[in-house]
Each structure stands twice: as C-alpha cells, then as structure tokens.
Amino acid sequence: MSILDPDSDIAAIARRDLNARTSLPALIQVCAHDKPNDNETKEEMFARRAYAIADAMERQRTPEPPE
C-alpha cells in the first residue's frame, strides 16, 4: 500500500488533522463561552472537540459493513 493510497494510515491521519483544523474556526465561535473540563485549558477543549468532529467525519466516510 502506497502512502498516497487514500486508505493508508498516513492518509487517514492527514484527513483527521485537516478535518479538525477546518472545524476549529466555527467550533471556537460556537463554543467560545463553554467551560473546559477539570484540568483542561480552553485550547485543549477546542482541540478535543475538533478531533471529535474529525473522528465523526471519518466514521461517516467509512461506515461499518453490515453484519
């Protein structure tokens, strides 16, 4: 498998980072007044949520096969 293959681990990581980075501006705007979890900075809260969005996007891209 080539690193250019869209199903490679490297491509998946790149997509995840891109999706997280792309979601940040809207996420910051919408969640600006939210409180972070205990022992979490505001920046860490935004990053956690951005990666949660990216992970959801990846799950939609590759749905689980039916049983």
PyMOL Python script that loads the backbone (N, CA, C, O; Angstrom):
from pymol import cmd

cmd.read_pdbstr("""\
ATOM      1  N   MET A   1       0.850  -1.176   0.000  1.00  0.00           N
ATOM      2  CA  MET A   1       0.000   0.000   0.000  1.00  0.00           C
ATOM      3  C   MET A   1       0.898   1.242   0.000  1.00  0.00           C
ATOM      4  O   MET A   1       1.824   1.349   0.804  1.00  0.00           O
ATOM      5  N   SER A   2       0.621   2.151  -0.886  1.00  0.00           N
ATOM      6  CA  SER A   2       1.371   3.397  -1.010  1.00  0.00           C
ATOM      7  C   SER A   2       0.879   4.419   0.008  1.00  0.00           C
ATOM      8  O   SER A   2      -0.286   4.387   0.406  1.00  0.00           O
ATOM      9  N   ILE A   3       1.756   5.324   0.431  1.00  0.00           N
ATOM     10  CA  ILE A   3       1.316   6.397   1.332  1.00  0.00           C
ATOM     11  C   ILE A   3       0.333   7.324   0.629  1.00  0.00           C
ATOM     12  O   ILE A   3      -0.367   8.097   1.283  1.00  0.00           O
ATOM     13  N   LEU A   4       0.276   7.253  -0.703  1.00  0.00           N
ATOM     14  CA  LEU A   4      -0.681   8.066  -1.445  1.00  0.00           C
ATOM     15  C   LEU A   4      -2.047   7.407  -1.523  1.00  0.00           C
ATOM     16  O   LEU A   4      -3.019   8.037  -1.940  1.00  0.00           O
ATOM     17  N   ASP A   5      -2.127   6.147  -1.126  1.00  0.00           N
ATOM     18  CA  ASP A   5      -3.402   5.423  -1.122  1.00  0.00           C
ATOM     19  C   ASP A   5      -4.344   6.111  -0.130  1.00  0.00           C
ATOM     20  O   ASP A   5      -3.964   6.331   1.020  1.00  0.00           O
ATOM     21  N   PRO A   6      -5.572   6.456  -0.556  1.00  0.00           N
ATOM     22  CA  PRO A   6      -6.489   7.157   0.344  1.00  0.00           C
ATOM     23  C   PRO A   6      -6.914   6.334   1.553  1.00  0.00           C
ATOM     24  O   PRO A   6      -7.483   6.880   2.499  1.00  0.00           O
ATOM     25  N   ASP A   7      -6.649   5.035   1.538  1.00  0.00           N
ATOM     26  CA  ASP A   7      -6.990   4.191   2.679  1.00  0.00           C
ATOM     27  C   ASP A   7      -5.793   3.892   3.576  1.00  0.00           C
ATOM     28  O   ASP A   7      -5.914   3.112   4.520  1.00  0.00           O
ATOM     29  N   SER A   8      -4.632   4.500   3.295  1.00  0.00           N
ATOM     30  CA  SER A   8      -3.455   4.261   4.130  1.00  0.00           C
ATOM     31  C   SER A   8      -3.618   4.960   5.478  1.00  0.00           C
ATOM     32  O   SER A   8      -4.401   5.900   5.618  1.00  0.00           O
ATOM     33  N   ASP A   9      -2.865   4.484   6.459  1.00  0.00           N
ATOM     34  CA  ASP A   9      -2.904   5.094   7.791  1.00  0.00           C
ATOM     35  C   ASP A   9      -2.456   6.551   7.736  1.00  0.00           C
ATOM     36  O   ASP A   9      -3.022   7.401   8.423  1.00  0.00           O
ATOM     37  N   ILE A  10      -1.452   6.838   6.930  1.00  0.00           N
ATOM     38  CA  ILE A  10      -0.942   8.210   6.822  1.00  0.00           C
ATOM     39  C   ILE A  10      -2.013   9.117   6.226  1.00  0.00           C
ATOM     40  O   ILE A  10      -2.195  10.243   6.690  1.00  0.00           O
ATOM     41  N   ALA A  11      -2.719   8.646   5.212  1.00  0.00           N
ATOM     42  CA  ALA A  11      -3.790   9.446   4.613  1.00  0.00           C
ATOM     43  C   ALA A  11      -4.907   9.678   5.624  1.00  0.00           C
ATOM     44  O   ALA A  11      -5.474  10.769   5.685  1.00  0.00           O
ATOM     45  N   ALA A  12      -5.224   8.657   6.417  1.00  0.00           N
ATOM     46  CA  ALA A  12      -6.281   8.803   7.431  1.00  0.00           C
ATOM     47  C   ALA A  12      -5.883   9.834   8.484  1.00  0.00           C
ATOM     48  O   ALA A  12      -6.710  10.640   8.908  1.00  0.00           O
ATOM     49  N   ILE A  13      -4.625   9.810   8.904  1.00  0.00           N
ATOM     50  CA  ILE A  13      -4.141  10.791   9.885  1.00  0.00           C
ATOM     51  C   ILE A  13      -4.193  12.193   9.288  1.00  0.00           C
ATOM     52  O   ILE A  13      -4.609  13.142   9.953  1.00  0.00           O
ATOM     53  N   ALA A  14      -3.773  12.319   8.039  1.00  0.00           N
ATOM     54  CA  ALA A  14      -3.803  13.625   7.370  1.00  0.00           C
ATOM     55  C   ALA A  14      -5.237  14.141   7.248  1.00  0.00           C
ATOM     56  O   ALA A  14      -5.493  15.323   7.476  1.00  0.00           O
ATOM     57  N   ARG A  15      -6.173  13.259   6.889  1.00  0.00           N
ATOM     58  CA  ARG A  15      -7.586  13.671   6.801  1.00  0.00           C
ATOM     59  C   ARG A  15      -8.104  14.110   8.160  1.00  0.00           C
ATOM     60  O   ARG A  15      -8.811  15.111   8.271  1.00  0.00           O
ATOM     61  N   ARG A  16      -7.744  13.348   9.205  1.00  0.00           N
ATOM     62  CA  ARG A  16      -8.210  13.676  10.556  1.00  0.00           C
ATOM     63  C   ARG A  16      -7.695  15.055  10.973  1.00  0.00           C
ATOM     64  O   ARG A  16      -8.452  15.877  11.490  1.00  0.00           O
ATOM     65  N   ASP A  17      -6.410  15.300  10.745  1.00  0.00           N
ATOM     66  CA  ASP A  17      -5.838  16.603  11.095  1.00  0.00           C
ATOM     67  C   ASP A  17      -6.480  17.723  10.287  1.00  0.00           C
ATOM     68  O   ASP A  17      -6.803  18.778  10.833  1.00  0.00           O
ATOM     69  N   LEU A  18      -6.664  17.501   9.002  1.00  0.00           N
ATOM     70  CA  LEU A  18      -7.284  18.522   8.149  1.00  0.00           C
ATOM     71  C   LEU A  18      -8.718  18.806   8.595  1.00  0.00           C
ATOM     72  O   LEU A  18      -9.119  19.966   8.687  1.00  0.00           O
ATOM     73  N   ASN A  19      -9.486  17.761   8.869  1.00  0.00           N
ATOM     74  CA  ASN A  19     -10.867  17.972   9.303  1.00  0.00           C
ATOM     75  C   ASN A  19     -10.928  18.687  10.650  1.00  0.00           C
ATOM     76  O   ASN A  19     -11.781  19.552  10.853  1.00  0.00           O
ATOM     77  N   ALA A  20     -10.038  18.335  11.566  1.00  0.00           N
ATOM     78  CA  ALA A  20     -10.006  19.013  12.864  1.00  0.00           C
ATOM     79  C   ALA A  20      -9.648  20.487  12.684  1.00  0.00           C
ATOM     80  O   ALA A  20     -10.293  21.367  13.254  1.00  0.00           O
ATOM     81  N   ARG A  21      -8.618  20.740  11.890  1.00  0.00           N
ATOM     82  CA  ARG A  21      -8.169  22.124  11.655  1.00  0.00           C
ATOM     83  C   ARG A  21      -9.258  22.941  10.961  1.00  0.00           C
ATOM     84  O   ARG A  21      -9.449  24.115  11.280  1.00  0.00           O
ATOM     85  N   THR A  22      -9.962  22.337  10.030  1.00  0.00           N
ATOM     86  CA  THR A  22     -11.000  23.047   9.289  1.00  0.00           C
ATOM     87  C   THR A  22     -12.199  23.376  10.182  1.00  0.00           C
ATOM     88  O   THR A  22     -12.861  24.394   9.983  1.00  0.00           O
ATOM     89  N   SER A  23     -12.472  22.524  11.153  1.00  0.00           N
ATOM     90  CA  SER A  23     -13.639  22.752  12.018  1.00  0.00           C
ATOM     91  C   SER A  23     -13.364  23.781  13.118  1.00  0.00           C
ATOM     92  O   SER A  23     -14.304  24.293  13.726  1.00  0.00           O
ATOM     93  N   LEU A  24     -12.099  24.090  13.381  1.00  0.00           N
ATOM     94  CA  LEU A  24     -11.751  24.960  14.511  1.00  0.00           C
ATOM     95  C   LEU A  24     -12.401  26.347  14.497  1.00  0.00           C
ATOM     96  O   LEU A  24     -12.956  26.736  15.524  1.00  0.00           O
ATOM     97  N   PRO A  25     -12.371  27.118  13.406  1.00  0.00           N
ATOM     98  CA  PRO A  25     -12.946  28.466  13.474  1.00  0.00           C
ATOM     99  C   PRO A  25     -14.419  28.487  13.895  1.00  0.00           C
ATOM    100  O   PRO A  25     -14.821  29.293  14.734  1.00  0.00           O
ATOM    101  N   ALA A  26     -15.212  27.599  13.307  1.00  0.00           N
ATOM    102  CA  ALA A  26     -16.636  27.559  13.677  1.00  0.00           C
ATOM    103  C   ALA A  26     -16.800  27.049  15.095  1.00  0.00           C
ATOM    104  O   ALA A  26     -17.642  27.546  15.843  1.00  0.00           O
ATOM    105  N   LEU A  27     -16.004  26.065  15.469  1.00  0.00           N
ATOM    106  CA  LEU A  27     -16.070  25.498  16.809  1.00  0.00           C
ATOM    107  C   LEU A  27     -15.745  26.552  17.864  1.00  0.00           C
ATOM    108  O   LEU A  27     -16.436  26.653  18.878  1.00  0.00           O
ATOM    109  N   ILE A  28     -14.704  27.327  17.629  1.00  0.00           N
ATOM    110  CA  ILE A  28     -14.328  28.379  18.572  1.00  0.00           C
ATOM    111  C   ILE A  28     -15.436  29.414  18.692  1.00  0.00           C
ATOM    112  O   ILE A  28     -15.745  29.872  19.792  1.00  0.00           O
ATOM    113  N   GLN A  29     -16.023  29.776  17.589  1.00  0.00           N
ATOM    114  CA  GLN A  29     -17.099  30.763  17.609  1.00  0.00           C
ATOM    115  C   GLN A  29     -18.323  30.250  18.364  1.00  0.00           C
ATOM    116  O   GLN A  29     -18.899  30.967  19.182  1.00  0.00           O
ATOM    117  N   VAL A  30     -18.715  29.018  18.087  1.00  0.00           N
ATOM    118  CA  VAL A  30     -19.928  28.466  18.698  1.00  0.00           C
ATOM    119  C   VAL A  30     -19.713  28.127  20.170  1.00  0.00           C
ATOM    120  O   VAL A  30     -20.628  28.275  20.980  1.00  0.00           O
ATOM    121  N   CYS A  31     -18.515  27.675  20.520  1.00  0.00           N
ATOM    122  CA  CYS A  31     -18.255  27.190  21.878  1.00  0.00           C
ATOM    123  C   CYS A  31     -17.432  28.159  22.727  1.00  0.00           C
ATOM    124  O   CYS A  31     -16.881  27.760  23.753  1.00  0.00           O
ATOM    125  N   ALA A  32     -17.343  29.392  22.323  1.00  0.00           N
ATOM    126  CA  ALA A  32     -16.473  30.363  22.996  1.00  0.00           C
ATOM    127  C   ALA A  32     -16.793  30.521  24.480  1.00  0.00           C
ATOM    128  O   ALA A  32     -15.893  30.796  25.275  1.00  0.00           O
ATOM    129  N   HIS A  33     -18.044  30.354  24.864  1.00  0.00           N
ATOM    130  CA  HIS A  33     -18.428  30.579  26.262  1.00  0.00           C
ATOM    131  C   HIS A  33     -18.565  29.286  27.060  1.00  0.00           C
ATOM    132  O   HIS A  33     -18.961  29.317  28.226  1.00  0.00           O
ATOM    133  N   ASP A  34     -18.242  28.152  26.445  1.00  0.00           N
ATOM    134  CA  ASP A  34     -18.303  26.870  27.158  1.00  0.00           C
ATOM    135  C   ASP A  34     -17.157  26.775  28.154  1.00  0.00           C
ATOM    136  O   ASP A  34     -16.106  27.394  27.985  1.00  0.00           O
ATOM    137  N   LYS A  35     -17.386  25.992  29.188  1.00  0.00           N
ATOM    138  CA  LYS A  35     -16.364  25.778  30.216  1.00  0.00           C
ATOM    139  C   LYS A  35     -15.601  24.492  29.919  1.00  0.00           C
ATOM    140  O   LYS A  35     -16.214  23.463  29.636  1.00  0.00           O
ATOM    141  N   PRO A  36     -14.272  24.539  29.981  1.00  0.00           N
ATOM    142  CA  PRO A  36     -13.474  23.314  29.786  1.00  0.00           C
ATOM    143  C   PRO A  36     -13.699  22.324  30.925  1.00  0.00           C
ATOM    144  O   PRO A  36     -14.175  22.698  31.997  1.00  0.00           O
ATOM    145  N   ASN A  37     -13.352  21.061  30.686  1.00  0.00           N
ATOM    146  CA  ASN A  37     -13.382  20.054  31.747  1.00  0.00           C
ATOM    147  C   ASN A  37     -12.349  20.406  32.803  1.00  0.00           C
ATOM    148  O   ASN A  37     -11.505  21.275  32.584  1.00  0.00           O
ATOM    149  N   ASP A  38     -12.409  19.737  33.946  1.00  0.00           N
ATOM    150  CA  ASP A  38     -11.411  19.945  35.003  1.00  0.00           C
ATOM    151  C   ASP A  38     -10.010  19.696  34.451  1.00  0.00           C
ATOM    152  O   ASP A  38      -9.805  18.771  33.665  1.00  0.00           O
ATOM    153  N   ASN A  39      -9.064  20.507  34.854  1.00  0.00           N
ATOM    154  CA  ASN A  39      -7.653  20.386  34.459  1.00  0.00           C
ATOM    155  C   ASN A  39      -7.462  20.457  32.943  1.00  0.00           C
ATOM    156  O   ASN A  39      -6.550  19.829  32.405  1.00  0.00           O
ATOM    157  N   GLU A  40      -8.298  21.202  32.264  1.00  0.00           N
ATOM    158  CA  GLU A  40      -8.198  21.345  30.807  1.00  0.00           C
ATOM    159  C   GLU A  40      -8.226  22.834  30.470  1.00  0.00           C
ATOM    160  O   GLU A  40      -9.046  23.584  31.001  1.00  0.00           O
ATOM    161  N   THR A  41      -7.332  23.252  29.592  1.00  0.00           N
ATOM    162  CA  THR A  41      -7.354  24.644  29.146  1.00  0.00           C
ATOM    163  C   THR A  41      -8.430  24.814  28.087  1.00  0.00           C
ATOM    164  O   THR A  41      -8.934  23.838  27.533  1.00  0.00           O
ATOM    165  N   LYS A  42      -8.770  26.052  27.815  1.00  0.00           N
ATOM    166  CA  LYS A  42      -9.747  26.341  26.764  1.00  0.00           C
ATOM    167  C   LYS A  42      -9.246  25.799  25.416  1.00  0.00           C
ATOM    168  O   LYS A  42     -10.020  25.246  24.635  1.00  0.00           O
ATOM    169  N   GLU A  43      -7.952  25.963  25.158  1.00  0.00           N
ATOM    170  CA  GLU A  43      -7.369  25.462  23.910  1.00  0.00           C
ATOM    171  C   GLU A  43      -7.475  23.944  23.803  1.00  0.00           C
ATOM    172  O   GLU A  43      -7.777  23.409  22.736  1.00  0.00           O
ATOM    173  N   GLU A  44      -7.228  23.259  24.907  1.00  0.00           N
ATOM    174  CA  GLU A  44      -7.354  21.800  24.907  1.00  0.00           C
ATOM    175  C   GLU A  44      -8.807  21.373  24.671  1.00  0.00           C
ATOM    176  O   GLU A  44      -9.065  20.377  23.995  1.00  0.00           O
ATOM    177  N   MET A  45      -9.739  22.124  25.225  1.00  0.00           N
ATOM    178  CA  MET A  45     -11.149  21.827  25.000  1.00  0.00           C
ATOM    179  C   MET A  45     -11.491  21.955  23.513  1.00  0.00           C
ATOM    180  O   MET A  45     -12.159  21.090  22.946  1.00  0.00           O
ATOM    181  N   PHE A  46     -11.029  23.037  22.893  1.00  0.00           N
ATOM    182  CA  PHE A  46     -11.294  23.229  21.464  1.00  0.00           C
ATOM    183  C   PHE A  46     -10.661  22.102  20.643  1.00  0.00           C
ATOM    184  O   PHE A  46     -11.287  21.570  19.727  1.00  0.00           O
ATOM    185  N   ALA A  47      -9.425  21.744  20.973  1.00  0.00           N
ATOM    186  CA  ALA A  47      -8.741  20.670  20.239  1.00  0.00           C
ATOM    187  C   ALA A  47      -9.481  19.348  20.405  1.00  0.00           C
ATOM    188  O   ALA A  47      -9.689  18.626  19.429  1.00  0.00           O
ATOM    189  N   ARG A  48      -9.879  19.026  21.631  1.00  0.00           N
ATOM    190  CA  ARG A  48     -10.607  17.776  21.887  1.00  0.00           C
ATOM    191  C   ARG A  48     -11.883  17.720  21.062  1.00  0.00           C
ATOM    192  O   ARG A  48     -12.189  16.697  20.450  1.00  0.00           O
ATOM    193  N   ARG A  49     -12.618  18.809  21.048  1.00  0.00           N
ATOM    194  CA  ARG A  49     -13.867  18.844  20.297  1.00  0.00           C
ATOM    195  C   ARG A  49     -13.626  18.809  18.789  1.00  0.00           C
ATOM    196  O   ARG A  49     -14.385  18.178  18.054  1.00  0.00           O
ATOM    197  N   ALA A  50     -12.578  19.479  18.328  1.00  0.00           N
ATOM    198  CA  ALA A  50     -12.268  19.465  16.895  1.00  0.00           C
ATOM    199  C   ALA A  50     -11.930  18.051  16.440  1.00  0.00           C
ATOM    200  O   ALA A  50     -12.360  17.625  15.368  1.00  0.00           O
ATOM    201  N   TYR A  51     -11.159  17.319  17.248  1.00  0.00           N
ATOM    202  CA  TYR A  51     -10.829  15.941  16.873  1.00  0.00           C
ATOM    203  C   TYR A  51     -12.044  15.028  17.009  1.00  0.00           C
ATOM    204  O   TYR A  51     -12.151  14.045  16.276  1.00  0.00           O
ATOM    205  N   ALA A  52     -12.952  15.323  17.916  1.00  0.00           N
ATOM    206  CA  ALA A  52     -14.190  14.538  17.997  1.00  0.00           C
ATOM    207  C   ALA A  52     -15.005  14.716  16.713  1.00  0.00           C
ATOM    208  O   ALA A  52     -15.579  13.758  16.196  1.00  0.00           O
ATOM    209  N   ILE A  53     -15.048  15.939  16.208  1.00  0.00           N
ATOM    210  CA  ILE A  53     -15.738  16.197  14.938  1.00  0.00           C
ATOM    211  C   ILE A  53     -15.033  15.469  13.803  1.00  0.00           C
ATOM    212  O   ILE A  53     -15.683  14.841  12.967  1.00  0.00           O
ATOM    213  N   ALA A  54     -13.707  15.550  13.770  1.00  0.00           N
ATOM    214  CA  ALA A  54     -12.937  14.873  12.716  1.00  0.00           C
ATOM    215  C   ALA A  54     -13.156  13.362  12.764  1.00  0.00           C
ATOM    216  O   ALA A  54     -13.283  12.720  11.722  1.00  0.00           O
ATOM    217  N   ASP A  55     -13.200  12.797  13.963  1.00  0.00           N
ATOM    218  CA  ASP A  55     -13.423  11.355  14.099  1.00  0.00           C
ATOM    219  C   ASP A  55     -14.821  10.975  13.601  1.00  0.00           C
ATOM    220  O   ASP A  55     -14.991   9.941  12.954  1.00  0.00           O
ATOM    221  N   ALA A  56     -15.813  11.805  13.900  1.00  0.00           N
ATOM    222  CA  ALA A  56     -17.169  11.543  13.409  1.00  0.00           C
ATOM    223  C   ALA A  56     -17.215  11.619  11.887  1.00  0.00           C
ATOM    224  O   ALA A  56     -17.898  10.824  11.241  1.00  0.00           O
ATOM    225  N   MET A  57     -16.495  12.564  11.322  1.00  0.00           N
ATOM    226  CA  MET A  57     -16.450  12.683   9.865  1.00  0.00           C
ATOM    227  C   MET A  57     -15.805  11.445   9.247  1.00  0.00           C
ATOM    228  O   MET A  57     -16.259  10.963   8.209  1.00  0.00           O
ATOM    229  N   GLU A  58     -14.759  10.934   9.872  1.00  0.00           N
ATOM    230  CA  GLU A  58     -14.086   9.738   9.351  1.00  0.00           C
ATOM    231  C   GLU A  58     -15.003   8.514   9.447  1.00  0.00           C
ATOM    232  O   GLU A  58     -15.022   7.675   8.547  1.00  0.00           O
ATOM    233  N   ARG A  59     -15.755   8.420  10.535  1.00  0.00           N
ATOM    234  CA  ARG A  59     -16.691   7.288  10.661  1.00  0.00           C
ATOM    235  C   ARG A  59     -17.752   7.342   9.566  1.00  0.00           C
ATOM    236  O   ARG A  59     -18.157   6.302   9.048  1.00  0.00           O
ATOM    237  N   GLN A  60     -18.201   8.531   9.213  1.00  0.00           N
ATOM    238  CA  GLN A  60     -19.182   8.657   8.143  1.00  0.00           C
ATOM    239  C   GLN A  60     -18.569   8.344   6.793  1.00  0.00           C
ATOM    240  O   GLN A  60     -19.262   7.875   5.890  1.00  0.00           O
ATOM    241  N   ARG A  61     -17.299   8.594   6.649  1.00  0.00           N
ATOM    242  CA  ARG A  61     -16.605   8.316   5.382  1.00  0.00           C
ATOM    243  C   ARG A  61     -16.465   6.812   5.165  1.00  0.00           C
ATOM    244  O   ARG A  61     -16.579   6.327   4.039  1.00  0.00           O
ATOM    245  N   THR A  62     -16.220   6.089   6.232  1.00  0.00           N
ATOM    246  CA  THR A  62     -16.021   4.650   6.155  1.00  0.00           C
ATOM    247  C   THR A  62     -16.964   3.940   7.112  1.00  0.00           C
ATOM    248  O   THR A  62     -16.540   3.474   8.170  1.00  0.00           O
ATOM    249  N   PRO A  63     -18.248   3.852   6.747  1.00  0.00           N
ATOM    250  CA  PRO A  63     -19.195   3.196   7.658  1.00  0.00           C
ATOM    251  C   PRO A  63     -18.858   1.711   7.835  1.00  0.00           C
ATOM    252  O   PRO A  63     -18.262   1.081   6.961  1.00  0.00           O
ATOM    253  N   GLU A  64     -19.250   1.183   8.970  1.00  0.00           N
ATOM    254  CA  GLU A  64     -19.002  -0.225   9.244  1.00  0.00           C
ATOM    255  C   GLU A  64     -19.843  -1.083   8.309  1.00  0.00           C
ATOM    256  O   GLU A  64     -20.993  -0.751   8.022  1.00  0.00           O
ATOM    257  N   PRO A  65     -19.270  -2.190   7.834  1.00  0.00           N
ATOM    258  CA  PRO A  65     -20.040  -3.062   6.946  1.00  0.00           C
ATOM    259  C   PRO A  65     -21.193  -3.718   7.689  1.00  0.00           C
ATOM    260  O   PRO A  65     -21.087  -3.958   8.892  1.00  0.00           O
ATOM    261  N   PRO A  66     -22.286  -4.012   7.007  1.00  0.00           N
ATOM    262  CA  PRO A  66     -23.409  -4.665   7.676  1.00  0.00           C
ATOM    263  C   PRO A  66     -23.037  -6.069   8.125  1.00  0.00           C
ATOM    264  O   PRO A  66     -22.199  -6.730   7.512  1.00  0.00           O
ATOM    265  N   GLU A  67     -23.660  -6.508   9.183  1.00  0.00           N
ATOM    266  CA  GLU A  67     -23.346  -7.854   9.707  1.00  0.00           C
ATOM    267  C   GLU A  67     -24.140  -8.909   8.996  1.00  0.00           C
ATOM    268  O   GLU A  67     -24.006 -10.094   9.303  1.00  0.00           O
TER     269      GLU A  67
END
""", "prot")
cmd.dss("prot")
cmd.show_as("cartoon", "prot")
cmd.util.cbc("prot")
cmd.orient("prot")
